[in-house]
């Protein structure tokens, strides 16, 4: 009876350890930081999105990061600061005007974008990035208000 109990305990521990490690097919990630400017001035709010570029062989999860008041950002895929998948990405950036709640304004009114609309879609932004393993992945995106 004691032998079965030890075997069960060992099997249970192995199962818990395997589950805690999570999936083993997660592509490699690398830390990614950067800065976003608009016409040479730091963009003070918004978000940056890296979408794996399937046409260049990178597949998987997208990475996101909030833009800080000084224009800097750091990406995450699964956990804060873990970065983006190694490989090629299409980049999209969003930044909207922040307004105080006004009960007299229509609820469905869309916020005003602070940057040209083309940058908000990875297919039209013309922004790309290659994330490399073991390197300092720092990207600067200087957006232009006029083409």
PAROVO-698195 format. One record per residue (C-alpha): residue number from 1; residue in three letters; x, y, z. Coordinates in steps of 0.2 Angstrom, whole numbers. Layout:
(NUM; "ala"; (X; Y; Z))
...
***
This chain:
(1; "unk"; (0; 0; 0))
(2; "unk"; (14; 12; 4))
(3; "unk"; (22; 9; -13))
(4; "unk"; (6; 14; -22))
(5; "unk"; (5; 29; -12))
(6; "unk"; (23; 34; -16))
(7; "unk"; (21; 31; -34))
(8; "unk"; (5; 41; -34))
(9; "unk"; (13; 56; -25))
(10; "unk"; (28; 55; -38))
(11; "unk"; (16; 55; -53))
(12; "unk"; (6; 69; -45))
(13; "unk"; (21; 80; -43))
(14; "unk"; (27; 76; -61))
(15; "unk"; (10; 81; -67))
(16; "unk"; (9; 97; -57))
(17; "unk"; (27; 102; -63))
(18; "unk"; (23; 99; -81))
(19; "unk"; (7; 110; -80))
(20; "unk"; (16; 124; -71))
(21; "unk"; (29; 125; -85))
(22; "unk"; (15; 129; -98))
(23; "unk"; (16; 125; -116))
(24; "unk"; (33; 120; -123))
(25; "unk"; (28; 126; -141))
(26; "unk"; (29; 145; -137))
(27; "unk"; (41; 154; -150))
(28; "unk"; (56; 162; -142))
(29; "unk"; (53; 180; -136))
(30; "unk"; (65; 195; -135))
(31; "unk"; (64; 211; -125))
(32; "unk"; (58; 226; -135))
(33; "unk"; (58; 244; -131))
(34; "unk"; (57; 260; -141))
(35; "unk"; (51; 277; -143))
(36; "unk"; (37; 285; -154))
(37; "unk"; (38; 303; -160))
(38; "unk"; (26; 313; -171))
(39; "unk"; (35; 326; -181))
(40; "unk"; (50; 325; -170))
(41; "unk"; (41; 327; -153))
(42; "unk"; (37; 313; -141))
(43; "unk"; (20; 305; -143))
(44; "unk"; (14; 306; -125))
(45; "unk"; (0; 292; -125))
(46; "unk"; (-6; 278; -135))
(47; "unk"; (-1; 260; -139))
(48; "unk"; (11; 251; -150))
(49; "unk"; (7; 234; -158))
(50; "unk"; (19; 222; -166))
(51; "unk"; (10; 209; -177))
(52; "unk"; (20; 194; -183))
(53; "unk"; (23; 196; -202))
(54; "unk"; (17; 179; -209))
(55; "unk"; (23; 184; -227))
(56; "unk"; (41; 184; -220))
(57; "unk"; (39; 168; -210))
(58; "unk"; (34; 174; -192))
(59; "unk"; (18; 168; -185))
(60; "unk"; (11; 168; -168))
(61; "unk"; (5; 180; -155))
(62; "unk"; (5; 199; -157))
(63; "unk"; (14; 210; -144))
(64; "unk"; (8; 226; -136))
(65; "unk"; (14; 241; -126))
(66; "unk"; (8; 257; -119))
(67; "unk"; (16; 273; -124))
(68; "unk"; (23; 283; -109))
(69; "unk"; (23; 302; -107))
(70; "unk"; (40; 303; -114))
(71; "unk"; (36; 293; -130))
(72; "unk"; (44; 277; -124))
(73; "unk"; (36; 260; -124))
(74; "unk"; (40; 242; -119))
(75; "unk"; (32; 227; -127))
(76; "unk"; (23; 212; -119))
(77; "unk"; (17; 196; -127))
(78; "unk"; (12; 185; -112))
(79; "unk"; (19; 195; -96))
(80; "unk"; (24; 213; -93))
(81; "unk"; (41; 216; -101))
(82; "unk"; (43; 199; -109))
(83; "unk"; (44; 207; -127))
(84; "unk"; (39; 201; -144))
(85; "unk"; (42; 185; -154))
(86; "unk"; (59; 184; -163))
(87; "unk"; (56; 188; -181))
(88; "unk"; (48; 200; -193))
(89; "unk"; (33; 211; -187))
(90; "unk"; (21; 224; -195))
(91; "unk"; (19; 238; -183))
(92; "unk"; (3; 249; -179))
(93; "unk"; (2; 263; -167))
(94; "unk"; (-13; 271; -159))
(95; "unk"; (-15; 288; -150))
(96; "unk"; (-32; 296; -146))
(97; "unk"; (-37; 312; -138))
(98; "unk"; (-41; 310; -120))
(99; "unk"; (-57; 320; -115))
(100; "unk"; (-66; 321; -98))
(101; "unk"; (-83; 313; -98))
(102; "unk"; (-97; 325; -103))
(103; "unk"; (-115; 318; -100))
(104; "unk"; (-121; 330; -114))
(105; "unk"; (-110; 322; -127))
(106; "unk"; (-117; 307; -137))
(107; "unk"; (-110; 291; -130))
(108; "unk"; (-106; 283; -147))
(109; "unk"; (-94; 298; -152))
(110; "unk"; (-77; 291; -157))
(111; "unk"; (-62; 299; -149))
(112; "unk"; (-51; 310; -160))
(113; "unk"; (-35; 302; -166))
(114; "unk"; (-19; 312; -163))
(115; "unk"; (-10; 303; -177))
(116; "unk"; (-14; 300; -195))
(117; "unk"; (-26; 285; -197))
(118; "unk"; (-14; 276; -208))
(119; "unk"; (-3; 272; -193))
(120; "unk"; (-17; 263; -184))
(121; "unk"; (-17; 248; -196))
(122; "unk"; (-2; 236; -198))
(123; "unk"; (-7; 234; -216))
(124; "unk"; (-6; 253; -220))
(125; "unk"; (6; 260; -208))
(126; "unk"; (22; 255; -218))
(127; "unk"; (31; 252; -201))
(128; "unk"; (40; 236; -199))
(129; "unk"; (52; 229; -186))
(130; "unk"; (64; 214; -185))
(131; "unk"; (66; 207; -167))
(132; "unk"; (82; 198; -164))
(133; "unk"; (87; 186; -151))
(134; "unk"; (101; 191; -139))
(135; "unk"; (101; 209; -145))
(136; "unk"; (96; 226; -139))
(137; "unk"; (79; 228; -148))
(138; "unk"; (76; 247; -147))
(139; "unk"; (65; 254; -161))
(140; "unk"; (61; 272; -165))
(141; "unk"; (46; 276; -175))
(142; "unk"; (45; 294; -181))
(143; "unk"; (28; 297; -187))
(144; "unk"; (23; 312; -199))
(145; "unk"; (7; 321; -198))
(146; "unk"; (8; 325; -216))
(147; "unk"; (14; 312; -229))
***
